[in-house]
Amino acid sequence: MGDLMHALPALTDAAQAYPEIEFDWVVDQAFAEVPLWHPNVKRVIKTAHRQWRKAPLKFIFGDGLKAFKQQLNLADYDAIVDLQGNIKSAVVGKLRRGDVSGFDADSCREKPAHWAYQDRYPVSTGQHSIQRMRILMAQALQYKLPNTAADYGVDLSGYALPKLDFELPDKYLLFVHNASWISKIWPLSAWQSLVGKAVSQGYFVLLPCGSDAEYRRAQQIASVSTNAYALPKVSLNQMAAITQHASGAVCSDTGLAHLAAVAGTPTVTLYGATDPTLIGTYGNNQQHISSDLLDQYLETVNRKDPIGMENITVTQVWDRLASLLRAK
């Protein structure tokens, strides 16, 4: 999901260069709401990679591949650009008729992907993902990259808040505790202590989830206070509305952290095994705290318990968030 949000400024640049431009966007069905946040996206073509991986032969020899390829080739395009540069996106590009533009061999996230592109462009790997996508789009569509800060180009104010079993408080913080990698998980006890600090300052706390296991963890964290709530799984449009209305957020390094950046919500994001200078949250009111235990994590990568985040202290996180909230 973070990759999708990183791509949004490239679309904004292109729309400034070509005001009438329209995009169709190929995206995993789990995140199909995200592209339509941008006003220049007109159609979303959904993939189902998770399902396809579970039953590849059924997808290839059944109706799945044929139906997807048909959807992919319904329209004619002036340009086809792969902003992601990995093998998965390259395979999709090969299923589409016409020339595809993408990163060259030295620029691709996954080097073999460049074989799928007819037009290949060099883009330095030592810069943020957002800037890399902006540069690639400008080269592929042949316009001058604007010398301005990246602009997501979206307005999330029109999305409705979900109906919940409790009344959404007026003043709340969003604590995104979940993450896909064990090296990105801040200890449960730390989240509980952070809830205590937030509640003592008059805030309610909402804890989102993306799965049953994450919901149970959210319940454990929320159990320390009646002013903390575990959110059930909601749509991304509803999550956008919740994030837009939050006073602030503390996030693990996961997709919802990038949503907080898109929304401009004052946010502190915690990093373990990833480098925020390359793929961190980008935008106004964003702060990063990186663990210095990454080397220990890499040495014990097969451990089942989290390592690499525990040296980030609750006081450190709260002080950073409090400074953002004061400046808001």
TAMO-V666693 format. One record per backbone hydrogen bond with DSSP energy under -1.0 kcal/mol. NH is the residue of the N-H (numbers start at 1). CO is the residue of the C=O. E is the energy in kcal/mol with one decimal. If there is no record, write none. Layout:
nh = <NH:NH>
co = <CO:CO>
e = <E:E>
//
This chain:
nh = <5:6:7:11:12:13:14:15:16:17:18:21:23:25:27:29:31:32:34:37:38:41:42:43:45:47:52:53:54:55:59:60:61:62:65:67:68:69:70:71:72:73:74:82:90:91:92:93:94:95:96:101:102:104:107:108:110:113:114:115:116:117:118:119:121:129:132:133:134:135:136:137:138:139:140:141:143:148:159:173:174:175:176:177:184:185:191:192:193:194:195:196:197:198:199:200:202:203:204:205:206:207:215:216:217:218:219:220:221:222:223:224:225:228:229:231:239:240:241:242:243:244:245:247:249:250:251:252:254:257:259:260:261:262:263:265:267:268:269:270:271:278:279:280:287:289:291:297:298:299:303:312:317:318:319:320:321:322:323:324:325:326:327>
co = <1:2:3:7:8:9:10:11:12:13:14:18:40:43:45:47:28:29:31:34:35:38:23:23:25:27:48:49:50:51:55:56:57:58:59:63:64:65:66:67:68:69:71:101:86:87:88:89:90:91:93:80:119:121:104:104:85:110:111:112:113:114:100:100:102:278:128:129:130:131:132:133:134:135:136:137:138:146:156:204:248:206:250:175:181:182:187:188:189:190:191:192:193:194:195:196:199:198:171:227:173:229:211:212:213:214:215:216:217:218:219:221:222:225:205:207:235:236:237:238:239:240:241:172:266:174:268:176:252:254:255:256:257:258:259:260:285:249:287:251:289:275:275:276:267:269:271:293:294:295:300:309:313:314:315:316:317:318:319:320:321:322:323>
e = <-1.8:-2.3:-1.2:-1.2:-1.8:-2.6:-2.1:-2.3:-1.7:-1.9:-2.9:-2.5:-2.6:-2.3:-2.4:-2.7:-2.1:-1.1:-1.4:-2.2:-1.8:-1.7:-2.8:-1.2:-2.5:-2.2:-2.6:-2.5:-1.1:-1.4:-1.9:-2.7:-2.9:-1.5:-2.6:-2.6:-2.4:-2.7:-1.9:-2.1:-2.5:-1.3:-1.1:-2.8:-2.3:-2.3:-1.5:-2.0:-1.9:-1.0:-1.1:-3.0:-2.3:-2.2:-1.4:-1.8:-2.2:-2.4:-1.8:-1.5:-2.0:-1.6:-1.8:-1.9:-2.2:-2.9:-2.2:-2.3:-2.1:-2.5:-2.4:-2.5:-2.1:-2.1:-2.8:-2.5:-2.0:-1.6:-1.4:-2.6:-2.4:-2.7:-2.7:-1.1:-1.6:-1.3:-1.7:-2.3:-2.1:-2.3:-2.2:-1.8:-1.9:-2.4:-2.8:-2.0:-1.9:-2.1:-1.9:-2.2:-2.8:-2.6:-2.1:-2.1:-1.9:-2.5:-2.2:-1.9:-2.3:-2.7:-1.2:-1.2:-1.9:-1.2:-2.7:-2.8:-2.4:-2.3:-1.7:-2.4:-2.5:-2.5:-1.7:-2.8:-2.2:-2.3:-2.5:-2.1:-1.8:-1.4:-1.6:-1.9:-1.5:-2.5:-2.4:-2.0:-2.6:-2.1:-2.6:-2.8:-2.9:-1.7:-1.9:-1.6:-2.5:-2.4:-2.8:-1.9:-2.5:-1.6:-2.2:-2.0:-2.0:-2.9:-2.7:-1.7:-2.4:-3.3:-1.8:-1.6:-2.5:-2.2:-1.5>
//
